[in-house]
C-alpha cells in the first residue's frame, strides 16, 4: 500500500490524498460503507459501486469468522471473490465486537475467549489467530487486535488495557510479517491507538503505535459514548503525533458533523453503521439537514426525496412514497433510504476533498456543519 499526500488546508489540518492498493485507488478523505457480513445491508454491490460510488468497504472479522466461516471464504478465493467486489476492502479485527459482548467474554494476556451470539459456542481470539483469520478473509487493509475500552473508563483500567493492546500489537506484527497473503495481492496492517479520553495515555499510545512504522494508523476507542468535544480533543492530540505521510483512520465515526470536524483535525478515513442503520428507521441525511421521513408532514409531500441528492433514488421517488414504504415496513423503503444516506456520505467526503484542494475547506466546512445538523 502507498499513500500520497496531495494537499493540506492552511486554516485546518485537513488533508487530501490517495491510497494505492492492489485493488485500486482510494481518494481521501473517504467514508467506508460498513459491509459487516459480506454485504452492505439492503444494498446491492452494483449500487454500492455505481450509485453510491464507494471506493472501499469494510468487513468484520468477528462476524465473517463465525458465518460463513474462514474455510468457506478461503475456498471461495477470499472475500473479494465471495461477494463479487473487486475494489478495496478493510476488515476490522473484531476487537469492538468482542468489547460489545461484555457479558460473555473473558480478556486475558493470551487473548479473548468469547461466546458466539449465533449458537452460544465458545471461541478464542488471540493476536496471532486474528492475523490468520484476516489473511484468510483477504482484505487489503487489516487491523491489529486491540481492546476497546468503554466510556467512562477508570484510568488504571484504561492504562493497563492500552499496554496490553501494545503487547498484542507486537504479536500481531510478528505474525503478519512471518506469513504471506493467500490470494496473490498485498495486505497492509494498521495498528490502533487506544487510551480512552486520558491525554497522557493517548500521547503514549500514539507514540508507541507510530514507532511500529506501519503503512497506516488507526484511532480506536472513540465514539463509544463520550461527548463530541472529548472525541475531537483526543483526535486532535493523536493526529499531532501520528506521522503525516501515512493515512489516519478514525474508527466508527460518525455523524456528518463528526466527519467534517474530524477531517479538519487531520483524519483521512471513516466508517460507521449510522447511515444504513438510521436509514432503515427512516432518518435521512441531506445537505440541507436531517429528515425523519416518518413524520406526518411528509405524508402528502410529492416532491423528490432529495432534489439536491446525487443518487438516482433521490429524484425517482417522492417523500410521500418513501414515507409510505417505511411506515408499511416494506423492504424497498429500507433500500431506498440506505442508498440515499450512503450516497450522501460519499458526496460529503468528496466535496470535502474538493474544497481542501481548492483551498476554501474551512469556510465550506463551517457552513456545512450548520446545515447538516439542522432538523427539517
VMD Tcl script that draws the C-alpha trace (Angstrom):
set ca {
  {0.00 0.00 0.00}
  {1.16 3.52 -0.79}
  {-0.19 6.86 0.46}
  {0.36 10.07 -1.45}
  {-0.42 13.30 0.42}
  {-1.57 15.77 -2.20}
  {-2.86 18.86 -0.42}
  {-3.33 20.27 3.07}
  {-5.70 23.04 4.13}
  {-3.80 26.05 5.55}
  {-6.52 27.01 8.07}
  {-7.07 23.49 9.42}
  {-5.25 20.15 9.45}
  {-7.49 18.76 6.67}
  {-5.70 16.70 4.02}
  {-6.42 15.33 0.56}
  {-4.52 12.26 -0.55}
  {-4.58 8.98 -2.44}
  {-4.19 5.48 -1.02}
  {-2.98 2.98 -3.61}
  {-3.82 -0.70 -3.11}
  {-3.69 -3.74 -5.36}
  {-7.48 -3.47 -5.74}
  {-7.45 0.18 -6.75}
  {-7.01 3.72 -5.53}
  {-8.87 5.44 -2.69}
  {-9.19 9.23 -2.76}
  {-9.12 10.68 0.74}
  {-10.80 11.83 2.88}
  {-13.04 8.80 2.43}
  {-16.03 7.17 4.09}
  {-16.22 3.37 4.03}
  {-19.71 1.81 3.94}
  {-19.94 -0.97 6.51}
  {-20.41 -4.40 4.98}
  {-20.29 -6.32 8.25}
  {-21.19 -9.80 6.99}
  {-20.04 -9.55 3.34}
  {-22.90 -7.20 2.47}
  {-23.71 -3.53 2.86}
  {-27.14 -4.06 4.39}
  {-30.05 -3.70 1.95}
  {-27.81 -2.50 -0.90}
  {-26.66 -4.42 -3.98}
  {-22.93 -4.37 -4.78}
  {-23.67 -2.73 -8.14}
  {-25.41 0.16 -6.37}
  {-22.59 0.44 -3.83}
  {-20.13 0.91 -6.68}
  {-22.11 2.79 -9.35}
  {-24.69 4.85 -7.47}
  {-23.16 5.34 -4.02}
  {-19.68 5.49 -5.62}
  {-17.95 3.77 -2.72}
  {-14.21 3.32 -3.22}
  {-13.69 0.90 -0.31}
  {-15.97 -1.04 2.01}
  {-15.50 -2.55 5.45}
  {-15.98 -6.16 6.56}
  {-15.96 -7.51 10.09}
  {-13.60 -10.25 11.24}
  {-15.78 -11.42 14.13}
  {-18.91 -11.87 12.02}
  {-17.17 -13.35 8.97}
  {-15.23 -15.78 11.17}
  {-18.48 -17.10 12.66}
  {-20.50 -17.02 9.45}
  {-19.89 -18.03 6.68}
  {-16.51 -19.01 8.35}
  {-12.97 -18.67 7.06}
  {-12.85 -22.10 5.44}
  {-15.68 -21.09 3.12}
  {-14.02 -17.74 2.37}
  {-10.69 -19.45 1.70}
  {-12.25 -21.90 -0.76}
  {-14.07 -19.02 -2.47}
  {-10.73 -17.29 -3.05}
  {-11.19 -14.63 -0.38}
  {-13.86 -12.09 0.48}
  {-13.49 -10.10 -2.76}
  {-14.45 -13.08 -4.88}
  {-17.00 -14.43 -2.39}
  {-19.06 -11.21 -2.53}
  {-18.04 -10.19 -6.07}
  {-16.47 -6.87 -5.04}
  {-13.20 -6.02 -6.79}
  {-12.45 -2.71 -5.10}
  {-10.52 -2.39 -1.81}
  {-11.80 -3.90 1.45}
  {-10.79 -3.15 5.03}
  {-11.50 -5.57 7.86}
  {-11.62 -4.56 11.49}
  {-10.13 -7.06 13.91}
  {-13.25 -7.98 15.85}
  {-12.00 -6.13 18.92}
  {-15.01 -3.82 19.08}
  {-17.47 -6.72 18.70}
  {-15.72 -8.62 21.47}
  {-15.89 -5.44 23.58}
  {-19.65 -5.29 22.99}
  {-20.03 -8.87 24.26}
  {-19.13 -7.77 27.79}
  {-21.34 -10.38 29.44}
  {-19.98 -13.37 27.52}
  {-16.24 -12.80 27.13}
  {-13.07 -13.05 29.21}
  {-9.97 -11.00 28.44}
  {-6.54 -12.40 29.28}
  {-2.99 -11.76 28.12}
  {-3.27 -14.68 25.72}
  {-6.35 -13.18 24.06}
  {-10.12 -13.11 24.44}
  {-12.43 -16.05 24.99}
  {-15.96 -15.27 23.89}
  {-19.30 -16.86 23.22}
  {-20.88 -16.76 19.76}
  {-24.04 -14.66 19.54}
  {-25.29 -17.17 16.94}
  {-25.18 -20.53 18.70}
  {-23.51 -19.94 22.08}
  {-20.33 -21.83 21.13}
  {-17.04 -20.70 22.69}
  {-14.12 -19.29 20.69}
  {-10.71 -17.77 21.34}
  {-9.25 -14.72 19.59}
  {-5.53 -14.22 20.10}
  {-3.50 -11.63 18.18}
  {-1.98 -14.43 16.12}
  {-5.33 -16.02 15.31}
  {-6.86 -12.69 14.31}
  {-3.98 -12.18 11.84}
  {-4.55 -15.67 10.42}
  {-8.29 -15.05 10.10}
  {-7.74 -11.75 8.30}
  {-5.24 -13.42 5.99}
  {-7.98 -15.91 5.06}
  {-10.60 -13.20 4.64}
  {-8.17 -11.40 2.37}
  {-8.91 -7.71 2.93}
  {-6.48 -5.15 1.53}
  {-6.19 -3.35 4.88}
  {-6.42 -5.33 8.10}
  {-6.48 -4.14 11.70}
  {-4.40 -5.16 14.69}
  {-6.22 -6.89 17.54}
  {-6.92 -4.45 20.37}
  {-9.13 -3.98 23.38}
  {-11.67 -1.19 23.00}
  {-12.28 0.35 26.42}
  {-15.75 1.60 27.39}
  {-16.69 5.17 28.33}
  {-16.44 6.22 31.06}
  {-13.38 4.19 31.91}
  {-11.25 4.08 35.06}
  {-7.75 5.49 34.45}
  {-5.89 2.41 35.66}
  {-8.08 0.10 33.60}
  {-7.52 2.28 30.50}
  {-3.76 2.29 31.13}
  {-3.48 -1.47 31.64}
  {-5.71 -2.12 28.64}
  {-3.64 0.19 26.44}
  {-0.40 -1.54 27.42}
  {-1.95 -4.91 26.62}
  {-3.09 -3.57 23.24}
  {0.53 -2.55 22.58}
  {1.80 -6.01 23.55}
  {-0.84 -7.56 21.33}
  {0.27 -5.28 18.51}
  {3.82 -6.64 18.71}
  {2.41 -10.16 18.42}
  {0.18 -9.10 15.51}
  {3.14 -7.58 13.67}
  {5.31 -10.65 14.25}
  {2.59 -12.97 12.92}
  {1.73 -10.71 9.99}
  {5.37 -10.26 8.97}
  {6.00 -14.01 9.10}
  {3.01 -15.02 6.98}
  {2.02 -14.32 3.38}
  {-1.10 -13.13 1.65}
  {-3.10 -16.11 0.36}
  {-4.59 -14.68 -2.82}
  {-1.78 -13.07 -4.78}
  {-2.10 -9.45 -3.68}
  {-0.62 -7.42 -0.84}
  {-2.25 -6.77 2.53}
  {-1.45 -3.91 4.91}
  {-1.67 -3.92 8.72}
  {-2.84 -0.85 10.66}
  {-2.16 -0.55 14.42}
  {-4.79 1.11 16.65}
  {-4.24 3.94 19.13}
  {-6.10 3.49 22.43}
  {-6.09 5.30 25.80}
  {-9.71 6.31 26.38}
  {-10.07 10.08 26.96}
  {-6.87 10.47 29.00}
  {-4.39 12.78 27.28}
  {-1.23 11.21 28.67}
  {-2.39 7.74 27.63}
  {-3.34 8.89 24.14}
  {0.07 10.53 23.74}
  {1.86 7.39 24.90}
  {-0.25 5.17 22.68}
  {0.14 7.35 19.60}
  {3.93 7.47 20.07}
  {4.07 3.69 20.56}
  {1.89 2.98 17.54}
  {3.94 5.36 15.37}
  {7.15 3.59 16.43}
  {5.98 0.40 14.70}
  {6.25 2.26 11.37}
  {3.38 0.51 9.61}
  {1.87 1.90 6.40}
  {-1.15 3.46 8.13}
  {-2.58 4.02 11.59}
  {-6.00 3.91 13.22}
  {-7.57 5.60 16.23}
  {-9.92 3.43 18.27}
  {-11.89 3.72 21.49}
  {-13.73 6.89 20.49}
  {-17.39 7.36 19.53}
  {-18.27 5.00 22.40}
  {-20.40 7.47 24.34}
  {-18.01 10.30 25.17}
  {-19.02 13.92 24.45}
  {-18.09 15.10 20.96}
  {-15.72 17.69 22.42}
  {-13.67 14.94 24.06}
  {-13.60 12.96 20.82}
  {-12.30 15.99 18.95}
  {-9.71 16.76 21.64}
  {-8.33 13.20 21.55}
  {-8.34 13.11 17.75}
  {-6.52 16.44 17.52}
  {-3.93 15.28 20.04}
  {-3.29 11.95 18.34}
  {-3.11 13.47 14.84}
  {-0.41 15.84 16.08}
  {1.73 12.76 16.85}
  {0.93 10.23 14.10}
  {3.13 10.65 11.01}
  {1.81 12.99 8.33}
  {2.88 10.77 5.45}
  {0.57 7.88 6.43}
  {-3.24 7.62 6.36}
  {-5.15 8.07 9.62}
  {-8.34 6.09 10.17}
  {-10.83 7.12 12.88}
  {-12.85 4.01 13.64}
  {-16.64 4.02 13.98}
  {-17.27 7.74 13.38}
  {-19.93 9.01 12.87}
  {-22.48 11.74 12.11}
  {-21.93 14.10 9.14}
  {-20.91 16.79 11.64}
  {-18.41 14.42 13.30}
  {-16.90 13.55 9.94}
  {-16.47 17.18 8.89}
  {-14.92 18.22 12.20}
  {-12.53 15.26 12.25}
  {-11.47 15.86 8.65}
  {-10.49 19.33 9.84}
  {-8.33 17.68 12.53}
  {-6.40 15.54 10.04}
  {-8.38 12.30 9.66}
  {-8.39 10.56 6.27}
  {-10.66 7.52 6.69}
  {-14.01 6.90 8.38}
  {-16.59 4.14 8.81}
  {-19.88 3.98 10.67}
  {-23.12 1.98 10.63}
  {-25.11 5.19 11.15}
  {-26.07 5.95 7.52}
  {-27.56 2.48 6.96}
  {-28.87 1.79 10.46}
  {-30.62 5.15 10.65}
  {-31.87 4.75 7.08}
  {-33.70 1.56 8.00}
  {-35.57 3.58 10.63}
  {-36.44 6.42 8.27}
  {-33.77 9.01 9.15}
  {-32.30 10.69 6.09}
  {-29.19 12.87 5.99}
  {-29.23 15.64 3.39}
  {-27.09 18.66 2.56}
  {-29.87 20.87 3.96}
  {-30.41 18.90 7.18}
  {-31.92 15.78 8.73}
  {-35.28 14.38 7.66}
  {-37.36 11.96 9.73}
  {-39.40 10.56 6.87}
  {-41.88 9.02 9.33}
  {-43.16 12.47 10.30}
  {-46.70 13.25 9.13}
  {-45.52 16.44 7.40}
  {-44.16 14.29 4.57}
  {-47.35 12.23 4.13}
  {-48.55 14.16 1.08}
  {-45.28 15.75 0.01}
  {-44.86 14.52 -3.55}
  {-41.63 16.38 -4.21}
  {-38.46 14.36 -4.89}
  {-36.95 12.60 -1.91}
  {-33.94 14.93 -2.13}
  {-33.86 17.35 -5.07}
  {-30.18 18.04 -4.38}
  {-29.17 14.40 -3.89}
  {-26.63 12.57 -6.02}
  {-28.34 9.16 -6.05}
  {-30.92 8.08 -8.64}
  {-33.37 7.32 -5.80}
  {-33.42 10.99 -4.80}
  {-35.22 12.12 -7.95}
  {-37.02 8.86 -8.75}
  {-39.09 8.57 -5.55}
  {-41.15 11.13 -3.64}
  {-41.02 11.81 0.08}
  {-44.64 10.69 0.34}
  {-43.91 7.35 -1.30}
  {-40.80 6.64 0.77}
  {-42.70 7.57 3.94}
  {-45.41 5.08 2.98}
  {-42.81 2.33 2.45}
  {-41.11 2.96 5.79}
  {-44.43 3.16 7.66}
  {-45.52 -0.09 5.97}
  {-42.19 -1.73 6.85}
  {-41.58 -2.53 3.19}
  {-38.05 -3.70 2.38}
  {-37.88 -1.29 -0.57}
  {-38.11 1.65 1.83}
  {-35.03 0.44 3.71}
  {-33.20 0.01 0.41}
  {-34.06 3.49 -0.88}
  {-33.12 5.21 2.37}
  {-29.87 3.23 2.68}
  {-28.80 4.12 -0.85}
  {-29.67 7.77 -0.26}
  {-27.75 8.06 3.03}
  {-24.64 6.30 1.77}
  {-24.62 8.38 -1.40}
  {-24.88 11.50 0.77}
  {-21.96 10.42 2.97}
  {-19.79 9.73 -0.09}
  {-20.84 13.06 -1.58}
  {-19.89 14.78 1.68}
  {-16.32 13.45 1.80}
  {-15.88 14.00 -1.95}
  {-16.94 17.63 -1.53}
  {-14.62 17.98 1.45}
  {-11.74 16.73 -0.69}
  {-12.66 19.19 -3.47}
  {-12.69 22.14 -1.06}
  {-9.39 21.06 0.54}
  {-7.80 21.06 -2.90}
  {-9.42 24.39 -3.82}
  {-8.27 25.94 -0.53}
  {-11.64 27.02 0.91}
  {-12.36 23.98 3.09}
  {-12.54 25.91 6.37}
  {-15.39 28.23 5.37}
  {-17.23 25.48 3.49}
  {-16.95 23.13 6.49}
  {-18.36 25.70 8.90}
  {-21.32 26.35 6.61}
  {-21.98 22.63 6.10}
  {-21.85 21.82 9.83}
  {-24.73 24.25 10.40}
  {-26.73 22.70 7.57}
  {-26.22 19.01 8.32}
  {-27.22 19.44 11.98}
  {-30.47 21.19 11.04}
  {-33.70 19.23 11.63}
  {-36.06 19.65 8.69}
}
mol new
graphics top color blue
foreach p $ca { graphics top sphere $p radius 0.5 }
foreach p [lrange $ca 0 end-1] q [lrange $ca 1 end] { graphics top cylinder $p $q radius 0.2 }
display resetview
